[in-house]
């Protein structure tokens, strides 16, 4: 049995869930999101107390493995449409800057050229200072993917700590050369 899959998900007051064949549509203050659920493997239901439950139709080993993951995807969708997801990136280095130009994020990261990143739909980017970027969205996977792509343009190096990192991320520093 899946410890995570057995737990019911509380749907907040301002969020609605609608069951369709193989899909669950969530609407909330942040927007709407659709999650595909295999209705041949799992049955989902919404109780009167606004609890969403997912349970397997047959309990085989393969289905038990994906039961908890399916429940986590539903919980992430509910959290996304009600509260949303946010990641904050920090740029550290001499001359490292970020600027928004319409739907394009312009990054100056010490290379001989600027890096332009097209912002995907469903994601809002804000540049508060020239060295902090806020990524907001309702899809946890998409927010994480955008953050990973932007961080990959200049990974943090271990000697001076220069590069793009998430807020609160610990960078293991190395000792430099000794004379």
C-alpha positions as CSV (number, residue, x, y, z in Angstrom):
1,X,0.0,0.0,0.0
2,X,1.1,3.5,-0.7
3,X,1.4,5.7,2.4
4,X,1.1,8.8,0.3
5,X,-1.6,7.6,-2.1
6,X,-4.0,6.7,0.7
7,X,-4.1,10.3,2.0
8,X,-7.0,12.4,0.9
9,X,-6.3,15.9,-0.6
10,X,-8.2,18.9,0.9
11,X,-9.4,21.2,-1.8
12,X,-9.3,24.9,-0.6
13,X,-12.5,27.0,-0.6
14,X,-11.7,29.2,-3.6
15,X,-10.6,26.2,-5.7
16,X,-12.9,24.0,-7.7
17,X,-12.3,20.5,-9.1
18,X,-14.3,19.0,-11.9
19,X,-14.0,15.3,-12.9
20,X,-14.1,14.3,-16.5
21,X,-13.2,11.1,-18.3
22,X,-9.5,10.7,-17.7
23,X,-9.0,14.3,-16.7
24,X,-9.4,16.5,-13.6
25,X,-9.9,20.2,-14.2
26,X,-8.8,22.6,-11.4
27,X,-9.9,26.3,-11.2
28,X,-8.6,28.7,-8.6
29,X,-7.5,32.3,-8.0
30,X,-4.2,31.8,-9.9
31,X,-5.8,30.1,-13.0
32,X,-6.9,26.8,-14.3
33,X,-4.9,23.5,-14.7
34,X,-5.7,20.1,-16.1
35,X,-4.3,16.8,-14.9
36,X,-4.6,13.6,-16.8
37,X,-5.4,10.5,-14.7
38,X,-5.5,7.0,-16.1
39,X,-9.1,6.0,-15.4
40,X,-8.4,2.4,-16.2
41,X,-5.9,2.2,-13.3
42,X,-7.3,4.7,-10.8
43,X,-10.7,5.9,-9.6
44,X,-11.0,9.4,-8.3
45,X,-13.8,11.0,-6.4
46,X,-14.7,14.3,-4.6
47,X,-16.6,14.0,-1.3
48,X,-19.0,16.6,0.1
49,X,-16.3,17.8,2.5
50,X,-14.2,18.9,-0.5
51,X,-11.8,16.0,-0.2
52,X,-10.2,14.5,-3.3
53,X,-9.3,10.8,-3.1
54,X,-7.6,8.6,-5.6
55,X,-7.5,4.8,-5.3
56,X,-6.4,2.0,-7.6
57,X,-8.9,-0.2,-9.3
58,X,-6.7,-3.3,-9.0
59,X,-3.9,-3.5,-6.5
60,X,-0.9,-4.9,-8.4
61,X,2.7,-4.0,-7.7
62,X,3.1,-1.8,-10.8
63,X,-0.1,0.2,-10.0
64,X,1.0,0.6,-6.3
65,X,4.2,2.2,-7.5
66,X,2.5,5.0,-9.4
67,X,-0.4,5.5,-6.9
68,X,1.6,7.9,-4.7
69,X,3.0,9.8,-7.6
70,X,-0.5,10.3,-9.2
71,X,-1.7,11.7,-5.8
72,X,1.3,14.0,-5.6
73,X,0.6,15.4,-9.1
74,X,-3.0,16.1,-8.1
75,X,-1.9,17.9,-4.9
76,X,0.7,19.9,-6.8
77,X,-2.0,21.0,-9.2
78,X,-4.3,22.1,-6.4
79,X,-1.5,24.0,-4.7
80,X,-0.6,25.6,-8.0
81,X,-4.0,27.0,-8.9
82,X,-4.7,28.2,-5.3
83,X,-1.3,29.6,-4.2
84,X,1.1,29.1,-7.1
85,X,4.8,28.3,-7.2
86,X,7.7,30.6,-7.0
87,X,11.5,30.3,-7.4
88,X,14.0,33.2,-6.8
89,X,17.3,33.1,-8.7
90,X,20.3,35.3,-7.7
91,X,23.0,36.4,-10.0
92,X,26.4,36.8,-8.4
93,X,29.4,38.1,-10.3
94,X,30.9,41.3,-11.6
95,X,28.8,42.6,-14.5
96,X,26.1,39.9,-14.2
97,X,22.7,41.5,-14.9
98,X,19.2,40.5,-15.9
99,X,16.6,42.6,-17.7
100,X,13.2,42.0,-19.2
101,X,12.5,43.1,-22.7
102,X,8.9,42.2,-23.4
103,X,8.6,38.4,-23.4
104,X,12.4,37.9,-23.5
105,X,14.7,37.7,-20.5
106,X,18.1,39.3,-21.4
107,X,21.0,38.0,-19.4
108,X,24.5,39.5,-19.3
109,X,26.7,36.8,-17.7
110,X,30.3,37.7,-18.5
111,X,30.3,36.2,-21.9
112,X,31.1,38.2,-25.0
113,X,27.4,38.1,-26.0
114,X,24.1,38.6,-24.2
115,X,21.9,35.6,-23.7
116,X,18.2,36.0,-24.6
117,X,15.7,33.5,-23.1
118,X,12.1,33.4,-24.5
119,X,9.7,33.2,-21.6
120,X,7.2,30.3,-22.0
121,X,3.4,30.7,-21.6
122,X,2.2,30.1,-18.1
123,X,5.3,31.6,-16.5
124,X,5.7,35.1,-15.3
125,X,9.2,36.5,-14.7
126,X,10.0,39.6,-12.8
127,X,13.4,41.2,-12.3
128,X,13.3,43.1,-9.0
129,X,16.9,44.2,-9.0
130,X,19.3,43.5,-11.8
131,X,20.6,40.5,-9.8
132,X,17.4,38.8,-8.7
133,X,14.9,37.0,-10.9
134,X,11.5,35.8,-9.7
135,X,9.8,32.9,-11.5
136,X,6.1,32.4,-10.9
137,X,3.6,29.9,-12.3
138,X,0.9,27.4,-11.5
139,X,2.7,24.3,-12.8
140,X,5.5,23.1,-10.4
141,X,7.3,21.2,-13.1
142,X,7.4,24.1,-15.6
143,X,8.6,26.6,-12.9
144,X,11.4,24.2,-12.0
145,X,12.3,23.5,-15.6
146,X,12.6,27.3,-16.4
147,X,14.7,27.8,-13.3
148,X,17.0,24.9,-14.3
149,X,17.4,26.3,-17.8
150,X,18.3,29.7,-16.6
151,X,20.7,28.3,-14.0
152,X,22.4,26.2,-16.7
153,X,23.5,29.3,-18.6
154,X,26.1,30.1,-15.9
155,X,26.4,27.4,-13.2
156,X,27.9,28.4,-9.9
157,X,31.6,27.8,-9.8
158,X,33.1,26.6,-6.5
159,X,36.1,29.0,-6.1
160,X,34.5,32.4,-6.0
161,X,30.8,31.4,-6.0
162,X,30.0,33.3,-9.2
163,X,27.1,32.2,-11.3
164,X,23.3,31.8,-11.1
165,X,21.9,30.1,-8.0
166,X,18.6,29.7,-6.3
167,X,17.9,31.7,-3.2
168,X,19.1,29.8,-0.2
169,X,21.1,27.3,-2.2
170,X,24.3,26.3,-0.5
171,X,27.4,26.3,-2.7
172,X,30.3,24.1,-1.5
173,X,33.3,26.4,-1.7
174,X,36.8,25.1,-2.5
175,X,40.1,26.6,-1.3
176,X,42.2,28.3,-4.0
177,X,45.9,28.0,-4.8
178,X,48.4,28.4,-2.0
179,X,51.7,30.2,-2.5
